[in-house]
Amino acid sequence: MLDQINRPDRSAFDVQVMLSPIPLDREKGKALLNAADLPPLRQANILDVGCGLGDLTHGLAQSPTIIDSDIYAFDHSVQSLRQAAVNGTPANGNRLHFSAQDALQLCFAEGFFDFVAGSAVLHHFLDYPGFFRELRRIMKPGATAVFSEPFFDGYFWPALFLKNAMAEHNIGLEEPGFSGAKIIIQLVDFMARNRGNTPALEHMTDKHFFRDSEIFDRAREAGFHSVAFSNVALPAFYTAWMPYFLDIYGVTHASVRYSAIAQYQKAADLAGPLLPEIMSHFKYIVLRNS
């Protein structure tokens, strides 16, 4: 079933593909397979959820641990699908199938998939609990799904330290050179104040920064018997997460950077070995069907 609704967020992805496509990262397939901790898959049915330009799709299709299998990939961005279809060639006798679909009304039979994967996709779904129910419907008993997604706390703390640093130096969000800071500070504030507020989130491209408890509860309600989390980044990454965060959002003001990094370091000193857990900004979510 084609996604019939030309939603603004769908159009945004179409435009991005045409004007500034994101570079492909075929290592996503290897990383998600490792997170799922699966044995080699042979003659399996595999689904890439929200495939975008197909970097995960092709990473799976070229994986040496996936053999003679059918990899299905869907997205709601037709421009993305057109590009994904020509971005690589499957290996090991694997076969690719692309389609435009509505994530809440997928055209797959019950109990069809052995493995499902998605990279930074669930947070774009307004009704991700509804997708969990649809996901469980199409998964075989004993099948595994794995997703990598942004989590709230890992963005909240750096955004707070940045906001405090700007206030310390009397710099407002409208100051030149702080447009990136304005985006992330306002986004974190909006996410915190509008959790579960469907009308408010409807127009957003990024609709959710998750928390473990939300995902756990919604997945269990959908019928998944096992829900597990692990960090995408290695623990050492979080020793330098604050400067990297500032780089991402284009904060170059030396005094603001110094102050924000100093606050982060105090938090790191207090947190000790718990720092990666407290500051985790992207996590793997592994769901196993009963």
C-alpha positions as CSV (number, residue, x, y, z in Angstrom):
1,M,0.0,0.0,0.0
2,L,1.6,3.3,-1.1
3,D,1.7,6.0,1.5
4,Q,-1.0,8.3,0.0
5,I,-0.5,11.3,2.3
6,N,1.9,13.9,1.1
7,R,2.9,15.0,4.6
8,P,5.2,18.0,5.1
9,D,7.7,15.7,6.9
10,R,7.7,13.4,3.9
11,S,8.3,16.3,1.6
12,A,11.2,17.5,3.8
13,F,13.0,14.2,3.2
14,D,12.4,14.3,-0.5
15,V,13.9,17.8,-0.7
16,Q,16.9,16.8,1.4
17,V,17.7,13.9,-0.9
18,M,17.7,16.2,-3.9
19,L,19.6,19.1,-2.3
20,S,21.9,17.7,0.3
21,P,21.9,13.9,0.6
22,I,23.5,12.4,3.7
23,P,26.6,10.4,2.9
24,L,26.1,6.7,3.0
25,D,27.4,4.6,5.9
26,R,27.3,0.9,5.1
27,E,28.8,0.0,8.5
28,K,25.4,0.5,10.0
29,G,24.4,-3.0,8.9
30,K,27.4,-4.6,10.7
31,A,26.8,-2.5,13.8
32,L,23.1,-3.4,14.0
33,L,23.7,-7.1,13.4
34,N,26.3,-7.0,16.2
35,A,23.9,-5.3,18.5
36,A,21.2,-7.9,17.7
37,D,23.7,-10.7,18.5
38,L,22.3,-13.1,15.9
39,P,23.7,-16.2,14.3
40,P,24.3,-16.1,10.5
41,L,21.0,-15.7,8.6
42,R,20.3,-18.0,5.5
43,Q,17.2,-17.9,3.4
44,A,15.7,-15.3,5.7
45,N,13.2,-12.5,5.3
46,I,14.7,-9.3,6.5
47,L,13.2,-5.8,6.7
48,D,14.9,-2.4,6.8
49,V,12.4,0.1,8.3
50,G,12.6,3.7,6.9
51,C,15.5,2.8,4.6
52,G,16.2,6.3,3.4
53,L,19.1,6.2,0.9
54,G,19.7,2.6,1.6
55,D,23.0,2.5,3.5
56,L,21.6,0.0,6.0
57,T,19.8,-1.9,3.3
58,H,23.0,-2.4,1.3
59,G,25.0,-3.0,4.4
60,L,22.7,-5.9,5.2
61,A,22.6,-7.1,1.6
62,Q,26.4,-7.2,1.4
63,S,27.0,-8.7,4.9
64,P,28.9,-12.0,4.9
65,T,26.6,-13.3,7.6
66,I,23.4,-12.9,5.5
67,I,23.2,-15.5,2.7
68,D,20.5,-16.2,0.0
69,S,18.0,-14.0,1.8
70,D,15.4,-11.4,0.8
71,I,15.9,-7.9,2.1
72,Y,12.9,-5.7,2.0
73,A,13.2,-2.0,2.5
74,F,10.5,0.7,2.7
75,D,10.3,4.4,3.2
76,H,7.7,7.1,2.7
77,S,10.2,9.3,0.7
78,V,9.9,8.3,-3.0
79,Q,13.0,10.3,-3.9
80,S,15.0,8.4,-1.2
81,L,13.8,5.1,-2.6
82,R,14.8,6.0,-6.1
83,Q,18.3,6.7,-4.9
84,A,18.5,3.7,-2.6
85,A,17.7,1.4,-5.5
86,V,20.9,2.4,-7.4
87,N,23.2,2.9,-4.4
88,G,24.6,-0.7,-4.3
89,T,24.5,-4.3,-5.4
90,P,23.6,-7.2,-3.1
91,A,26.1,-10.0,-2.5
92,N,26.0,-13.7,-1.3
93,G,22.9,-14.5,-3.4
94,N,20.8,-11.9,-1.5
95,R,17.9,-10.1,-3.2
96,L,16.5,-6.5,-2.6
97,H,12.9,-5.3,-2.7
98,F,12.1,-1.6,-2.3
99,S,8.6,-0.1,-1.7
100,A,6.9,3.0,-0.5
101,Q,4.6,2.2,2.5
102,D,2.8,3.5,5.5
103,A,4.6,2.2,8.6
104,L,1.3,1.6,10.4
105,Q,-0.3,-0.4,7.6
106,L,2.5,-2.5,6.1
107,C,1.7,-4.9,3.3
108,F,3.4,-7.9,4.7
109,A,1.9,-11.1,5.9
110,E,1.7,-12.0,9.6
111,G,4.8,-13.7,10.9
112,F,6.8,-13.0,7.8
113,F,10.2,-11.6,9.0
114,D,13.1,-13.3,10.7
115,F,15.0,-10.0,11.3
116,V,14.0,-6.3,11.3
117,A,16.3,-3.4,11.6
118,G,16.1,0.4,11.5
119,S,18.6,3.2,11.9
120,A,17.4,6.5,13.4
121,V,13.9,6.0,12.2
122,L,11.5,5.4,15.1
123,H,11.9,9.0,16.4
124,H,10.3,10.2,13.1
125,F,7.1,8.1,13.7
126,L,4.4,10.1,15.5
127,D,2.7,6.9,16.6
128,Y,5.6,4.7,17.3
129,P,3.6,2.5,19.8
130,G,1.3,1.8,16.8
131,F,4.3,0.8,14.8
132,F,5.4,-1.6,17.5
133,R,2.1,-3.4,17.2
134,E,2.4,-3.6,13.5
135,L,6.1,-4.7,13.9
136,R,5.1,-7.6,16.1
137,R,2.4,-8.6,13.7
138,I,4.8,-9.1,10.8
139,M,7.6,-10.8,12.8
140,K,8.0,-14.5,13.1
141,P,7.9,-16.1,16.6
142,G,11.5,-15.9,17.9
143,A,12.4,-13.1,15.5
144,T,14.5,-10.1,16.5
145,A,14.2,-6.4,15.7
146,V,17.0,-3.8,16.4
147,F,16.9,0.0,16.1
148,S,19.4,2.8,16.8
149,E,17.7,5.9,18.2
150,P,18.3,9.2,19.9
151,F,17.6,9.4,23.7
152,F,16.6,12.4,25.7
153,D,19.1,12.6,28.5
154,G,22.1,12.6,26.2
155,Y,20.9,15.8,24.5
156,F,19.3,17.4,27.6
157,W,22.5,17.7,29.7
158,P,24.8,19.1,27.0
159,A,22.0,21.5,25.9
160,L,21.6,22.6,29.5
161,F,25.4,23.2,29.9
162,L,25.4,25.2,26.7
163,K,22.4,27.3,27.7
164,N,24.0,28.0,31.1
165,A,27.3,29.0,29.4
166,M,25.6,31.4,27.1
167,A,23.7,33.0,30.0
168,E,27.0,33.3,31.9
169,H,28.3,35.4,29.0
170,N,25.1,37.3,28.4
171,I,24.6,35.7,25.0
172,G,21.0,35.2,23.8
173,L,19.7,32.6,21.3
174,E,19.3,35.3,18.6
175,E,23.0,36.3,18.7
176,P,24.9,35.8,15.4
177,G,26.9,32.6,15.3
178,F,24.5,30.7,17.7
179,S,21.8,29.5,15.2
180,G,22.8,25.9,15.9
181,A,22.7,26.4,19.6
182,K,19.2,27.9,19.3
183,I,18.0,24.9,17.3
184,I,19.1,22.3,19.8
185,I,18.2,24.2,23.0
186,Q,14.7,25.0,21.7
187,L,14.3,21.4,20.4
188,V,15.2,19.9,23.8
189,D,12.9,22.3,25.5
190,F,10.1,21.5,23.1
191,M,10.6,17.7,23.5
192,A,10.6,18.0,27.3
193,R,7.3,20.0,27.4
194,N,5.4,18.1,24.7
195,R,6.0,14.4,25.4
196,G,2.9,12.6,24.2
197,N,1.3,15.8,22.8
198,T,0.3,14.5,19.4
199,P,-1.0,17.7,17.9
200,A,2.2,19.6,18.9
201,L,4.5,16.9,17.6
202,E,2.6,16.3,14.3
203,H,4.6,19.0,12.4
204,M,8.0,18.0,13.6
205,T,10.5,16.1,11.6
206,D,12.2,14.8,14.7
207,K,9.2,13.9,16.9
208,H,10.8,12.1,19.8
209,F,13.9,11.9,21.9
210,F,13.3,8.7,23.8
211,R,13.7,7.4,27.4
212,D,14.2,3.8,28.3
213,S,11.0,3.6,30.3
214,E,8.9,4.8,27.4
215,I,10.3,2.3,24.9
216,F,10.2,-0.5,27.4
217,D,6.5,0.1,28.3
218,R,5.3,0.6,24.8
219,A,7.2,-2.4,23.5
220,R,5.9,-4.7,26.2
221,E,2.3,-3.4,25.6
222,A,2.8,-4.4,22.0
223,G,3.6,-7.9,23.1
224,F,7.4,-8.1,23.0
225,H,8.7,-10.3,25.8
226,S,12.3,-9.0,25.7
227,V,13.4,-5.4,25.4
228,A,17.1,-4.5,25.8
229,F,19.2,-1.4,25.5
230,S,22.9,-0.7,24.8
231,N,24.9,2.4,23.9
232,V,25.8,2.9,20.3
233,A,29.0,4.8,21.2
234,L,31.8,3.2,23.2
235,P,32.3,4.5,26.8
236,A,35.4,6.5,25.8
237,F,33.3,8.6,23.5
238,Y,31.6,10.3,26.4
239,T,34.8,11.8,27.8
240,A,34.6,14.2,24.8
241,W,30.9,14.3,24.1
242,M,30.5,18.0,25.1
243,P,33.1,19.4,22.7
244,Y,31.7,17.2,19.9
245,F,28.2,18.4,20.7
246,L,29.4,22.0,20.4
247,D,31.1,21.2,17.1
248,I,27.9,19.6,15.8
249,Y,25.8,22.7,16.5
250,G,28.5,25.2,15.3
251,V,29.4,26.8,18.6
252,T,32.8,28.4,18.1
253,H,32.7,31.2,20.8
254,A,35.8,30.3,22.9
255,S,34.4,31.5,26.3
256,V,31.1,29.7,25.9
257,R,32.9,26.5,24.8
258,Y,35.2,26.7,27.8
259,S,32.3,27.2,30.3
260,A,30.1,24.5,28.8
261,I,33.0,22.0,28.7
262,A,33.9,22.9,32.3
263,Q,30.3,22.1,33.5
264,Y,30.4,18.9,31.6
265,Q,33.7,17.9,33.2
266,K,32.3,18.5,36.7
267,A,29.4,16.2,35.8
268,A,31.8,13.6,34.4
269,D,33.9,13.8,37.6
270,L,30.8,13.2,39.7
271,A,29.3,10.5,37.5
272,G,32.5,8.5,37.2
273,P,31.9,5.1,35.4
274,L,28.2,6.0,35.1
275,L,28.9,8.8,32.7
276,P,28.1,6.8,29.5
277,E,24.8,5.7,31.0
278,I,23.8,9.2,32.1
279,M,24.9,11.0,28.9
280,S,23.9,8.3,26.4
281,H,22.5,10.1,23.3
282,F,22.0,7.1,20.9
283,K,21.1,3.6,21.9
284,Y,20.4,0.3,20.3
285,I,16.9,-1.1,21.1
286,V,16.6,-4.8,20.7
287,L,13.2,-6.4,20.7
288,R,12.6,-10.1,20.6
289,N,9.3,-11.7,19.7
290,S,7.9,-14.5,21.8
